[in-house]
Amino acid sequence: MGHFDKLRSVEFKGKALTLSGREISRLAPSFDGLTVGAVATAAAIDAAKDQISVNPFTGAAAQAVTLPSAVEGSVVVFVMSVDTTGGTATLSFACAGSDVFKTGSVVESRAAEALTYDTSVADETTLTYTPVNAATNYISQGSKFTFWCSDNGVWNVSLEAKANPASTGVTGATVFS
């Protein structure tokens, strides 16, 4: 039977696919069918549901993005369109109302120029990226913050970080709060 005879159990628990008790269904959704729109840098932005928002955040000024209500099936994508070498101002994503990030969500980060991760705990509602004022940020042009809702009131998150290809990608930090 090959490797399949070693699987202890594969099952659906609610909406989650599990393999031997470990959830494996938190794959980021497809972008098929989403609209694409340019979103200018601003101090406050209301994110659009079911849209890939292309945004020129540089770190020169803080930008606070409020996610729409977490309704099952919703998807929000923010893509960095330029290099983040303009300053140390934050880019934050806040849940609306009583929505939260899924407990146990993990995002890549940096500390002392080394790879690290931040894991969300219960009731966290904000995800914040802080760049450095240099070409060494690990989040730069082409990086994607993807948010999707599989349970009302709870956002899943995936960060696909892409450093400036002419640089090292060893600086910047992303944390839940």
JOMO-V550996 format. One record per residue. N is the residue number from 1. RES is the residue in one letter. PHI is phi in whole degrees, 0 to 359 (none if undefined). Layout:
# JOMO-V550996
n->(N:N)
res->(RES:RES)
phi->(PHI:PHI)
This chain:
# JOMO-V550996
n->(1:2:3:4:5:6:7:8:9:10:11:12:13:14:15:16:17:18:19:20:21:22:23:24:25:26:27:28:29:30:31:32:33:34:35:36:37:38:39:40:41:42:43:44:45:46:47:48:49:50:51:52:53:54:55:56:57:58:59:60:61:62:63:64:65:66:67:68:69:70:71:72:73:74:75:76:77:78:79:80:81:82:83:84:85:86:87:88:89:90:91:92:93:94:95:96:97:98:99:100:101:102:103:104:105:106:107:108:109:110:111:112:113:114:115:116:117:118:119:120:121:122:123:124:125:126:127:128:129:130:131:132:133:134:135:136:137:138:139:140:141:142:143:144:145:146:147:148:149:150:151:152:153:154:155:156:157:158:159:160:161:162:163:164:165:166:167:168:169:170:171:172:173:174:175:176:177)
res->(M:G:H:F:D:K:L:R:S:V:E:F:K:G:K:A:L:T:L:S:G:R:E:I:S:R:L:A:P:S:F:D:G:L:T:V:G:A:V:A:T:A:A:A:I:D:A:A:K:D:Q:I:S:V:N:P:F:T:G:A:A:A:Q:A:V:T:L:P:S:A:V:E:G:S:V:V:V:F:V:M:S:V:D:T:T:G:G:T:A:T:L:S:F:A:C:A:G:S:D:V:F:K:T:G:S:V:V:E:S:R:A:A:E:A:L:T:Y:D:T:S:V:A:D:E:T:T:L:T:Y:T:P:V:N:A:A:T:N:Y:I:S:Q:G:S:K:F:T:F:W:C:S:D:N:G:V:W:N:V:S:L:E:A:K:A:N:P:A:S:T:G:V:T:G:A:T:V:F:S)
phi->(none:72:286:293:288:270:290:282:198:239:206:264:240:67:259:261:270:240:236:50:88:260:295:234:262:272:292:297:289:291:270:304:86:280:278:238:215:282:237:293:296:206:296:224:227:266:293:268:289:59:223:267:265:265:229:270:296:242:96:287:217:297:224:251:255:259:288:291:304:282:247:315:97:287:224:227:232:244:243:282:263:224:288:268:241:262:158:239:288:274:243:238:238:246:287:273:53:264:295:220:275:301:300:93:297:236:235:287:211:222:212:51:60:232:295:213:225:240:242:287:248:305:70:282:233:225:239:234:252:241:278:253:272:199:278:263:296:280:251:211:308:96:293:233:257:246:239:213:244:250:221:311:88:229:263:271:219:226:246:255:275:229:281:305:298:267:226:262:67:255:233:102:212:231:219:273:206)
